[in-house]
Amino acid sequence: MLSRVFKVLFMWLPLALLPAKTVANSENVWAVWKQEGVHAIMRHATAPGFGDPEHFTLGRCDTQRNLNETGRQEARALGETIRKQGIALSAVYSSQWCRCLDTAKELRLGKVQELPALNSFFRDRSHSENQTAALKKHIAALGPTEKILYVTHQVNTTALTGVYPASGQVILFKLGQNGEIQVVGTINSD
């Protein structure tokens, strides 16, 4: 288990150290999010622990690492801030993991839809490329006036954006003409 932790850190730490050239938690970030073609992906709110228990079962929250009360409060506060800033979402998509679904529901920003491409591949990195490609395909199929929030995991967010997000952090992005994801801002949960 410990060797797996070091392997994960070795793989993703360099990305976390890259300088962020984005707008973070300023008045301007909300204006950026309102722009056409800008969507958001966020890491689930605080869920103490690391990874998932060995007996993890999809659809059974009692077998998973879940949000604590702090995480639930973070999600509710972020949702309230998003509403106050006038961000009108077309849809909220979530990983099928309970901590992501609960984060998405606690945001109270609309009906939450499960999207398997957002499921964690922390345990099996061989799924990273296919899931990230499926998510990019989903994004590419969006209409020009749609505004989407995706709730997922650190590994998925990093694979898509190159950003290593904190719990509850929102990464704003748009799809470039070449099909690449362009990060345009970040919103911290605090």
N, CA and C of each residue as an Amber inpcrd file, in Angstrom:
protein
   570
   0.8290000  -1.1950000   0.0000000   0.0000000   0.0000000   0.0000000
   0.8700000   1.2530000   0.0000000   1.8940000   1.2940000   0.8460000
   2.7550000   2.4690000   0.9330000   3.4980000   2.7040000  -0.3740000
   3.9440000   1.6300000  -1.0290000   4.6370000   1.7980000  -2.3080000
   3.7000000   2.3750000  -3.3630000   2.4220000   2.0100000  -3.2990000
   1.4430000   2.5620000  -4.2360000   1.2620000   4.0640000  -4.0020000
   1.2660000   4.4840000  -2.7290000   1.1440000   5.9000000  -2.3960000
   2.3180000   6.6700000  -2.9910000   3.5440000   6.1510000  -2.8230000
   4.7140000   6.8320000  -3.3660000   4.6870000   6.8620000  -4.8890000
   4.1970000   5.7910000  -5.4950000   4.0870000   5.7480000  -6.9460000
   3.1180000   6.8280000  -7.4360000   1.9870000   6.9620000  -6.7620000
   0.9990000   7.9710000  -7.1290000   1.6010000   9.3640000  -6.9740000
   2.2670000   9.6190000  -5.8570000   2.8810000  10.9250000  -5.6380000
   3.9390000  11.2110000  -6.6940000   4.7460000  10.2180000  -7.0260000
   5.7970000  10.3770000  -8.0190000   5.2080000  10.7280000  -9.3820000
   4.0500000  10.1150000  -9.7120000   3.4320000  10.3410000 -11.0170000
   2.7800000  11.7170000 -11.1280000   2.1290000  12.1860000 -10.0550000
   1.3050000  13.3830000 -10.1440000   1.9330000  14.6290000  -9.5270000
   2.9300000  14.4840000  -8.6490000   3.5270000  15.6420000  -7.9980000
   4.1170000  16.6360000  -8.9900000   4.8170000  16.1860000 -10.0360000
   5.3400000  17.1740000 -10.9880000   4.2640000  18.0670000 -11.5890000
   3.0790000  17.5300000 -11.8520000   1.9950000  18.3440000 -12.3870000
   1.5190000  19.3810000 -11.3740000   1.5210000  19.0050000 -10.1060000
   1.0780000  19.9250000  -9.0600000   2.0420000  21.0920000  -8.9030000
   3.2860000  20.9030000  -9.2950000   4.2890000  21.9440000  -9.1350000
   4.3560000  22.9070000 -10.3090000   3.6140000  22.6080000 -11.3800000
   3.6020000  23.5100000 -12.5240000   2.9560000  24.8320000 -12.1280000
   3.4830000  25.9400000 -12.6280000   2.8670000  27.2240000 -12.2870000
   1.4820000  27.3420000 -12.9080000   0.5500000  27.8400000 -12.1380000
  -0.8110000  28.0250000 -12.6400000  -0.9320000  29.4120000 -13.2480000
  -1.3280000  29.4760000 -14.4950000  -1.5260000  30.7540000 -15.1740000
  -3.0240000  30.9560000 -15.3230000  -3.7120000  31.0320000 -14.2060000
  -5.1610000  31.1410000 -14.2430000  -5.6290000  32.2210000 -13.2880000
  -6.8650000  32.6050000 -13.4680000  -7.5070000  33.5620000 -12.5810000
  -8.0850000  32.7750000 -11.4120000  -7.7250000  33.1260000 -10.1860000
  -8.2050000  32.3660000  -9.0320000  -8.9490000  33.2600000  -8.0530000
 -10.1480000  32.8630000  -7.6880000 -10.9580000  33.5070000  -6.6600000
 -10.9400000  35.0320000  -6.6860000 -11.1440000  35.6030000  -7.8330000
 -11.2600000  37.0510000  -7.9170000 -12.6360000  37.3700000  -8.4940000
 -12.9530000  38.6420000  -8.5130000 -14.2200000  39.0470000  -9.1280000
 -14.2610000  38.5740000 -10.5850000 -13.1110000  38.6100000 -11.2290000
 -13.0210000  38.2710000 -12.6340000 -13.3350000  36.8060000 -12.9290000
 -13.0330000  35.8880000 -11.9770000 -13.2420000  34.4670000 -12.2350000
 -14.7180000  34.1530000 -12.4960000 -15.6010000  34.8710000 -11.8460000
 -17.0310000  34.6330000 -12.0590000 -17.4510000  35.1120000 -13.4440000
 -16.8780000  36.2150000 -13.8940000 -17.1480000  36.6960000 -15.2500000
 -16.6020000  35.7060000 -16.2810000 -15.4480000  35.1190000 -16.0000000
 -14.8700000  34.1200000 -16.8920000 -15.8120000  32.9290000 -17.0030000
 -16.3420000  32.4480000 -15.8570000 -17.2250000  31.2820000 -15.8750000
 -18.4930000  31.5560000 -16.6780000 -18.9440000  32.7950000 -16.6970000
 -20.1650000  33.1310000 -17.4270000 -19.9590000  33.1780000 -18.9390000
 -18.7170000  33.1930000 -19.3930000 -18.4400000  33.2600000 -20.8260000
 -18.9290000  31.9960000 -21.5350000 -19.3440000  32.1590000 -22.7630000
 -19.7940000  31.0230000 -23.5730000 -18.6550000  30.0270000 -23.7380000
 -18.9840000  28.7510000 -23.5880000 -18.0020000  27.6920000 -23.7950000
 -17.1280000  27.3740000 -22.5920000 -17.3280000  28.0750000 -21.4790000
 -16.5460000  27.8010000 -20.2710000 -17.3470000  26.8700000 -19.3670000
 -16.7210000  25.7620000 -18.9970000 -17.3310000  24.7610000 -18.1280000
 -16.4630000  24.6040000 -16.8880000 -16.9040000  23.7680000 -15.9520000
 -16.1560000  23.5800000 -14.7110000 -16.0800000  22.1070000 -14.3510000
 -14.9490000  21.7470000 -13.7740000 -14.7710000  20.4150000 -13.2190000
 -14.2640000  20.6100000 -11.8040000 -14.8200000  19.8560000 -10.8690000
 -14.3840000  20.0140000  -9.4870000 -14.0950000  18.6690000  -8.8510000
 -13.1520000  18.7160000  -7.9240000 -12.8910000  17.5520000  -7.0900000
 -13.9300000  17.5440000  -5.9810000 -14.4020000  16.3820000  -5.6210000
 -15.3820000  16.2630000  -4.5430000 -14.8970000  17.0090000  -3.3000000
 -15.8270000  17.3780000  -2.4320000 -15.4980000  18.0720000  -1.1860000
 -14.7730000  17.1120000  -0.2320000 -14.4070000  17.6200000   0.9270000
 -13.5880000  16.8690000   1.8790000 -14.2120000  15.5290000   2.2650000
 -13.4190000  14.4830000   2.0310000 -13.7770000  13.1040000   2.3900000
 -12.5080000  12.5050000   3.0050000 -12.4170000  12.4830000   4.3190000
 -11.1770000  12.0470000   4.9760000 -10.7010000  10.6760000   4.5080000
  -9.3860000  10.5420000   4.4330000  -8.7800000   9.2800000   4.0380000
  -8.0940000   9.3920000   2.7000000  -7.7700000   8.2290000   2.1540000
  -6.9970000   8.1590000   0.9130000  -7.4870000   6.9610000   0.1130000
  -7.8710000   7.1780000  -1.1260000  -8.3590000   6.0660000  -1.9330000
  -9.6800000   5.5320000  -1.4040000  -9.8880000   4.2540000  -1.6130000
 -11.1040000   3.5880000  -1.1320000 -10.7360000   2.2990000  -0.4310000
 -11.5810000   1.8480000   0.5010000 -11.3230000   0.5780000   1.1820000
 -11.2540000  -0.5790000   0.1850000 -10.5830000  -1.6430000   0.5610000
 -10.4300000  -2.8180000  -0.3110000 -11.7770000  -3.4090000  -0.7230000
 -12.7780000  -3.3040000   0.1370000 -14.0940000  -3.9010000  -0.1520000
 -15.0440000  -2.9290000  -0.8630000 -14.4840000  -1.8910000  -1.4890000
 -15.2660000  -0.8900000  -2.2170000 -16.2480000  -1.5560000  -3.1830000
 -17.4960000  -1.0850000  -3.1500000 -18.5170000  -1.5480000  -4.0690000
 -19.2780000  -0.3370000  -4.5890000 -19.3190000  -0.1820000  -5.9060000
 -20.0500000   0.9080000  -6.5230000 -21.5230000   0.8080000  -6.1390000
 -22.1120000   1.9110000  -5.7380000 -23.5220000   1.9300000  -5.3540000
 -23.7770000   1.6440000  -3.8830000 -22.7200000   1.2900000  -3.1410000
 -22.8650000   1.0240000  -1.7080000 -21.9660000   1.9840000  -0.9360000
 -22.5660000   3.0560000  -0.4620000 -21.8010000   4.1000000   0.2350000
 -21.1200000   3.5790000   1.4950000 -21.6830000   2.5550000   2.1290000
 -21.0770000   2.0260000   3.3530000 -19.7550000   1.3090000   3.0870000
 -19.4030000   1.0970000   1.8200000 -18.1300000   0.4600000   1.4810000
 -17.1120000   1.4680000   0.9340000 -17.4780000   2.7500000   0.9430000
 -16.6490000   3.7750000   0.3160000 -16.1710000   4.8210000   1.3220000
 -15.1730000   5.5750000   0.8960000 -14.7600000   6.7760000   1.6400000
 -15.7730000   7.8580000   1.2980000 -16.3260000   8.5010000   2.3140000
 -17.4320000   9.4360000   2.1060000 -17.1170000  10.8210000   2.6410000
 -17.9570000  11.7900000   2.2480000 -17.8470000  13.1360000   2.7850000
 -18.0580000  13.1010000   4.2900000 -17.3460000  13.9620000   4.9970000
 -17.6720000  14.1830000   6.4010000 -18.5390000  15.4460000   6.4640000
 -18.9010000  15.8660000   7.6600000 -19.7690000  17.0390000   7.7760000
 -19.0930000  18.2840000   7.2200000 -17.7880000  18.3980000   7.3890000
 -17.0510000  19.5300000   6.8130000 -17.2150000  19.5430000   5.3000000
 -17.0880000  18.3860000   4.6740000 -17.2580000  18.2880000   3.2280000
 -18.6520000  18.6880000   2.7830000 -19.6560000  18.2580000   3.5330000
 -21.0350000  18.6270000   3.1900000 -21.2420000  20.1340000   3.3040000
 -20.6890000  20.7320000   4.3600000 -20.7920000  22.1820000   4.5340000
 -20.0580000  22.9300000   3.4280000 -18.8760000  22.4250000   3.0420000
 -18.1240000  23.0420000   1.9420000 -18.9570000  23.0560000   0.6670000
 -19.5720000  21.9250000   0.3540000 -20.3660000  21.8230000  -0.8690000
 -21.5620000  22.7690000  -0.8180000 -22.2620000  22.8200000   0.3090000
 -23.4210000  23.7150000   0.4240000 -23.0020000  25.1790000   0.2650000
 -21.8850000  25.5590000   0.9020000 -21.4040000  26.9390000   0.8180000
 -20.9830000  27.2960000  -0.6060000 -20.2930000  26.3710000  -1.2690000
 -19.8830000  26.6230000  -2.6480000 -21.0970000  26.7680000  -3.5520000
 -22.0700000  25.8990000  -3.3910000 -23.2950000  26.0020000  -4.1820000
 -23.9920000  27.3320000  -3.9850000 -24.0490000  27.7910000  -2.7410000
 -24.6720000  29.0830000  -2.4530000 -23.9100000  30.2160000  -3.1400000
 -22.5920000  30.1620000  -3.0920000 -21.7770000  31.1930000  -3.7420000
 -21.9890000  31.1830000  -5.2530000 -22.0360000  30.0090000  -5.8430000
 -22.2560000  29.8900000  -7.2910000 -23.6050000  30.5050000  -7.6650000
 -24.6440000  30.2120000  -6.8780000 -25.9640000  30.7910000  -7.1490000
 -25.9240000  32.3110000  -7.0100000 -25.2880000  32.8130000  -5.9480000
 -25.2090000  34.2710000  -5.7270000 -24.4570000  34.9700000  -6.8550000
 -23.5090000  34.2750000  -7.4500000 -22.7310000  34.8690000  -8.5440000
 -23.4690000  34.7920000  -9.8840000 -24.6350000  34.1690000  -9.8950000
 -25.4580000  34.1290000 -11.1000000 -24.9970000  33.1460000 -12.1620000
 -24.3000000  32.0950000 -11.7450000 -23.8800000  31.0740000 -12.6980000
 -25.0770000  30.1570000 -12.9610000 -25.5490000  30.1460000 -14.1870000
 -26.7080000  29.3300000 -14.5660000 -26.2170000  28.0840000 -15.2950000
 -26.3060000  26.9450000 -14.6200000 -25.8190000  25.6890000 -15.1860000
 -26.8940000  24.9940000 -16.0100000 -26.4630000  24.3870000 -17.1020000
 -27.3560000  23.5670000 -17.9190000 -27.5180000  22.1880000 -17.3030000
 -26.4160000  21.6820000 -16.6940000 -26.4420000  20.3400000 -16.1150000
 -25.2910000  20.1730000 -15.1360000 -25.4920000  19.2400000 -14.1920000
 -24.4520000  18.8300000 -13.2530000 -24.2620000  17.3310000 -13.4460000
 -23.0400000  16.9290000 -13.7900000 -22.6920000  15.5250000 -13.9670000
 -21.7470000  15.1080000 -12.8540000 -21.8620000  13.8550000 -12.4280000
 -21.0460000  13.3650000 -11.3250000 -20.5230000  11.9580000 -11.5870000
 -19.3780000  11.6930000 -10.9750000 -18.8860000  10.3270000 -10.8390000
 -19.9500000   9.5390000 -10.0830000 -19.9270000   8.2330000 -10.2220000
 -20.8740000   7.3850000  -9.5100000 -20.4280000   7.0680000  -8.0890000
 -19.2600000   7.5410000  -7.6790000 -18.7900000   7.3600000  -6.2990000
 -19.6590000   8.2230000  -5.3860000 -19.9800000   7.7090000  -4.2160000
 -20.8850000   8.4030000  -3.2900000 -20.3720000   9.7830000  -2.8840000
 -19.0560000   9.9380000  -2.6710000 -18.5500000  11.2430000  -2.2340000
 -18.7300000  12.3110000  -3.3180000 -18.7130000  11.9000000  -4.5800000
 -18.9500000  12.8430000  -5.6710000 -20.4400000  13.1370000  -5.8150000
 -21.2550000  12.0840000  -5.7990000 -22.7000000  12.2820000  -5.8860000
 -23.2070000  13.1570000  -4.7390000 -22.6970000  12.9040000  -3.5260000
 -23.1210000  13.7000000  -2.3700000 -22.6630000  15.1470000  -2.5000000
 -21.4450000  15.3600000  -3.0020000 -20.9780000  16.7260000  -3.2330000
 -21.9120000  17.4230000  -4.2120000 -22.1940000  16.7710000  -5.3260000
 -23.0430000  17.3600000  -6.3630000 -24.4430000  17.6750000  -5.8270000
 -24.9870000  16.7780000  -5.0320000 -26.3260000  17.0030000  -4.4700000
 -26.3120000  18.1310000  -3.4460000 -25.2780000  18.1820000  -2.6070000
 -25.1850000  19.2330000  -1.5780000 -24.9900000  20.6160000  -2.1900000
 -24.4480000  20.6830000  -3.4100000 -24.3050000  21.9770000  -4.0920000
 -25.6770000  22.5990000  -4.3590000 -26.6670000  21.7530000  -4.5840000
 -28.0450000  22.1780000  -4.8490000 -28.1300000  23.1180000  -6.0610000
 -27.5020000  22.6610000  -7.1490000 -27.4660000  23.4630000  -8.3730000
 -28.2860000  22.8490000  -9.4970000 -29.0510000  21.8330000  -9.1770000
 -29.8730000  21.1810000 -10.1960000 -29.7690000  19.6780000 -10.1000000
 -30.5170000  19.0270000 -10.9690000 -30.5290000  17.5690000 -11.0070000
 -29.1170000  17.0560000 -11.2920000 -28.7180000  16.0360000 -10.5670000
 -27.3940000  15.4380000 -10.7310000 -27.5230000  14.1990000 -11.6090000
 -26.6980000  14.1450000 -12.6450000 -26.6930000  13.0140000 -13.5650000
 -25.3680000  12.2690000 -13.4480000 -25.4420000  10.9570000 -13.3580000
 -24.2320000  10.1420000 -13.2720000 -23.5820000  10.0330000 -14.6440000
 -22.2470000  10.1320000 -14.6590000 -21.4890000  10.0100000 -15.8990000
 -20.2780000   9.1140000 -15.6220000 -20.3120000   7.8460000 -16.0720000
 -19.2300000   6.9010000 -15.7800000 -17.8340000   7.3830000 -16.1840000
 -17.7330000   8.2460000 -17.1810000 -16.4140000   8.7660000 -17.5740000
 -15.7520000   9.5500000 -16.4350000 -16.5370000   9.9610000 -15.4380000
 -16.0140000  10.7050000 -14.2880000 -15.6060000   9.7960000 -13.1340000
 -15.8360000   8.4800000 -13.2580000 -15.4860000   7.5490000 -12.1820000
 -13.9790000   7.5020000 -11.9730000 -13.5840000   7.3060000 -10.7460000
 -12.1640000   7.2980000 -10.3920000 -11.4200000   6.1310000 -11.0390000
 -10.2080000   6.4170000 -11.5020000  -9.3150000   5.3570000 -11.9710000
  -8.0510000   5.3270000 -11.1120000  -8.1950000   5.7880000  -9.8640000
  -7.0790000   5.8240000  -8.9230000  -6.4420000   4.4510000  -8.7430000
  -7.2730000   3.4290000  -8.5990000  -6.7660000   2.0610000  -8.3840000
  -6.1890000   1.4330000  -9.6440000  -6.6740000   1.8430000 -10.7970000
  -6.2370000   1.2280000 -12.0420000  -6.0350000   2.3150000 -13.0900000
  -4.8120000   2.8100000 -13.1860000  -4.4890000   3.9140000 -14.0930000
  -4.6230000   3.5380000 -15.5600000  -4.7670000   2.2590000 -15.8520000
  -4.9110000   1.8530000 -17.2540000  -6.2090000   2.3970000 -17.8600000
  -7.1580000   2.8360000 -17.0240000  -8.4230000   3.3950000 -17.5090000
  -8.3370000   4.8930000 -17.7990000  -7.2550000   5.5170000 -17.3970000
  -7.1120000   6.9700000 -17.5120000  -7.3300000   7.4780000 -18.9330000
  -6.6360000   6.9150000 -19.8780000  -6.7020000   7.4080000 -21.2560000
  -8.1010000   7.2770000 -21.8420000  -8.7270000   6.1100000 -21.6700000
 -10.0610000   5.8930000 -22.2370000 -11.1160000   6.7700000 -21.5750000
 -11.0650000   6.8790000 -20.2550000 -12.0550000   7.6980000 -19.5600000
 -11.8850000   9.1740000 -19.8830000 -10.6470000   9.6350000 -19.9410000
 -10.4050000  11.0360000 -20.2720000 -10.8620000  11.3240000 -21.7020000
 -10.6250000  10.3960000 -22.6150000 -11.0970000  10.5550000 -23.9960000
 -12.6260000  10.5940000 -24.0450000 -13.2790000   9.7480000 -23.2530000
 -14.7470000   9.7380000 -23.2050000 -15.2790000  11.0600000 -22.6520000
 -14.5940000  11.6030000 -21.6440000 -15.0160000  12.8890000 -21.0790000
 -14.8180000  14.0100000 -22.0980000 -13.6990000  14.0020000 -22.8030000
 -13.4650000  15.0210000 -23.8340000 -14.5180000  14.9190000 -24.9420000
 -14.9160000  13.7040000 -25.2860000 -15.9610000  13.5130000 -26.2960000
 -17.2810000  14.1030000 -25.8060000 -17.5840000  13.8860000 -24.5220000
 -18.7980000  14.4540000 -23.9170000 -18.7560000  15.9760000 -23.9880000
 -17.6200000  16.5400000 -23.6470000 -17.4590000  17.9990000 -23.6650000
 -17.5940000  18.5310000 -25.0930000 -16.9690000  17.8580000 -26.0480000
 -17.0130000  18.3030000 -27.4430000 -18.4270000  18.2820000 -28.0140000
 -19.2910000  17.4320000 -27.4790000 -20.6610000  17.3130000 -27.9820000
 -21.6060000  18.3600000 -27.3850000 -21.1230000  19.1480000 -26.4320000
 -21.9830000  20.1530000 -25.7980000 -22.3230000  21.2730000 -26.7710000
 -23.5250000  21.8010000 -26.6140000 -23.9370000  22.9440000 -27.4250000
 -23.2400000  24.2130000 -26.9630000 -23.1780000  25.2200000 -27.8140000
 -22.4330000  26.4360000 -27.4930000 -22.9820000  27.2240000 -26.3010000
 -24.2490000  27.0680000 -25.9970000 -24.8060000  27.8230000 -24.8700000
 -24.8890000  27.0070000 -23.5780000 -24.4930000  25.7370000 -23.6340000
 -24.5350000  24.9060000 -22.4260000 -23.4200000  25.3090000 -21.4660000
 -23.6930000  25.1650000 -20.1870000 -22.7150000  25.4430000 -19.1250000
 -22.8060000  24.2830000 -18.1440000 -21.7340000  23.4910000 -18.0550000
 -21.7440000  22.2350000 -17.3170000 -20.7860000  22.2910000 -16.1380000
 -21.1780000  21.6190000 -15.0540000 -20.2970000  21.3800000 -13.9100000
 -20.1320000  19.8700000 -13.7800000 -18.8800000  19.4230000 -13.7720000
 -18.5460000  18.0190000 -13.5820000 -17.9770000  17.8520000 -12.1780000
 -18.4680000  16.8650000 -11.4240000 -17.9540000  16.5760000 -10.0790000
 -17.2730000  15.2150000 -10.1330000 -15.9880000  15.1900000  -9.7760000
 -15.2110000  13.9760000  -9.9560000 -14.1030000  13.8790000  -8.9150000
 -13.0160000  13.2450000  -9.2750000 -11.9140000  12.9360000  -8.3680000
 -10.6520000  13.6750000  -8.7970000  -9.6570000  13.6590000  -7.9240000
  -8.3860000  14.3130000  -8.2240000  -7.7700000  13.7540000  -9.4980000
  -7.6840000  12.4250000  -9.6160000  -6.9930000  11.8350000 -10.7690000
  -7.6730000  12.2040000 -12.0830000  -8.9850000  12.2430000 -12.0940000
  -9.7230000  12.5880000 -13.3080000  -9.5100000  14.0570000 -13.6750000
  -9.5680000  14.9120000 -12.6600000  -9.3800000  16.3430000 -12.8910000
  -7.9780000  16.6140000 -13.4220000  -6.9810000  15.9730000 -12.8080000
  -5.5940000  16.1640000 -13.2290000  -5.3760000  15.6390000 -14.6490000
  -5.9460000  14.4870000 -14.9540000  -5.7910000  13.9270000 -16.2970000
  -6.3900000  14.8450000 -17.3580000  -7.5130000  15.4750000 -17.0500000
  -8.1740000  16.3520000 -18.0200000  -7.4880000  17.7060000 -18.1330000
  -7.1230000  18.2990000 -16.9850000  -6.6850000  19.7010000 -16.9730000
  -5.2010000  19.9120000 -16.6960000  -4.5260000  18.9120000 -16.1120000
  -3.1450000  19.1020000 -15.6950000  -3.0260000  19.7710000 -14.3380000
  -4.1530000  20.0750000 -13.6980000  -4.1650000  20.7230000 -12.3810000
  -4.4080000  19.6670000 -11.3080000  -3.6320000  19.7120000 -10.2340000
  -3.8290000  18.8270000  -9.0810000  -4.7040000  19.5990000  -8.0920000
  -6.0170000  19.3190000  -8.0660000  -6.9320000  20.1410000  -7.2770000
  -7.0010000  19.7340000  -5.8080000  -7.2720000  20.6990000  -4.9640000
  -7.5810000  20.4340000  -3.5640000  -9.0260000  19.9430000  -3.4890000
  -9.3990000  19.3650000  -2.3780000 -10.7960000  18.9520000  -2.1930000
 -11.6990000  20.1640000  -2.3580000 -12.7350000  20.0100000  -3.1600000
 -13.7040000  21.0750000  -3.3680000 -13.2650000  22.1690000  -4.3280000
 -12.0820000  22.0650000  -4.8970000 -11.6060000  23.0980000  -5.8220000
 -12.2560000  22.9300000  -7.1920000 -12.6160000  24.0460000  -7.7930000
 -13.2610000  24.0830000  -9.1040000 -12.2480000  24.6020000 -10.1190000
 -12.1290000  23.9020000 -11.2330000 -11.2490000  24.3040000 -12.3180000
 -12.1310000  24.7040000 -13.4970000 -12.0040000  25.9340000 -13.9540000
 -12.7530000  26.4040000 -15.1110000 -11.9310000  26.1250000 -16.3620000
 -12.6030000  25.6620000 -17.4160000 -11.8850000  25.3090000 -18.6370000
 -12.7730000  25.5120000 -19.8490000 -12.1190000  25.5420000 -20.9870000
 -12.8510000  25.5250000 -22.2550000 -12.1200000  24.5990000 -23.2060000
 -12.8320000  24.1610000 -24.2080000 -12.2700000  23.2750000 -25.2180000
 -11.7000000  24.1300000 -26.3370000 -10.4000000  23.9970000 -26.5770000
  -9.7490000  24.7590000 -27.6320000 -10.1090000  24.2310000 -29.0100000
  -9.7940000  25.0090000 -30.0300000 -10.1090000  24.6140000 -31.4090000
  -9.3950000  23.3300000 -31.8020000  -8.2530000  23.0580000 -31.1740000
  -7.5010000  21.8400000 -31.4840000  -7.9600000  20.6520000 -30.6480000
  -9.0360000  20.8330000 -29.8740000  -9.5740000  19.7510000 -29.0590000
  -8.9030000  19.5990000 -27.7090000  -7.9750000  20.4980000 -27.3900000
  -7.2850000  20.4400000 -26.1000000  -8.0200000  21.2820000 -25.0670000
  -7.9060000  20.8570000 -23.8180000  -8.5280000  21.5720000 -22.7130000
  -7.6450000  22.7440000 -22.3150000  -8.2570000  23.9150000 -22.1890000
  -7.5470000  25.1200000 -21.7660000  -8.1140000  25.5690000 -20.4220000
  -7.2670000  25.5570000 -19.3800000  -7.6900000  26.0370000 -18.0590000
  -7.7440000  27.5490000 -18.0800000  -8.8690000  28.1130000 -17.6140000
  -9.0490000  29.5700000 -17.6570000  -9.3030000  30.1740000 -16.2830000
  -9.3710000  29.3520000 -15.2300000  -9.5800000  29.8940000 -13.8970000
  -9.7650000  28.8060000 -12.8700000  -9.6410000  29.1770000 -11.5950000
  -9.8740000  28.2470000 -10.4990000 -10.6630000  28.9500000  -9.4040000
 -11.4470000  28.1510000  -8.6960000 -12.2100000  28.6530000  -7.5540000
 -11.9450000  27.7000000  -6.4080000 -11.4230000  28.2350000  -5.3140000
 -11.1570000  27.4280000  -4.1410000 -12.3920000  27.3500000  -3.2740000
 -12.5230000  26.2530000  -2.5340000 -13.7320000  26.0510000  -1.7180000
 -13.7600000  26.9310000  -0.4770000 -12.6440000  27.5610000  -0.1430000
 -12.6530000  28.4100000   1.0800000 -13.0870000  29.8160000   0.8080000
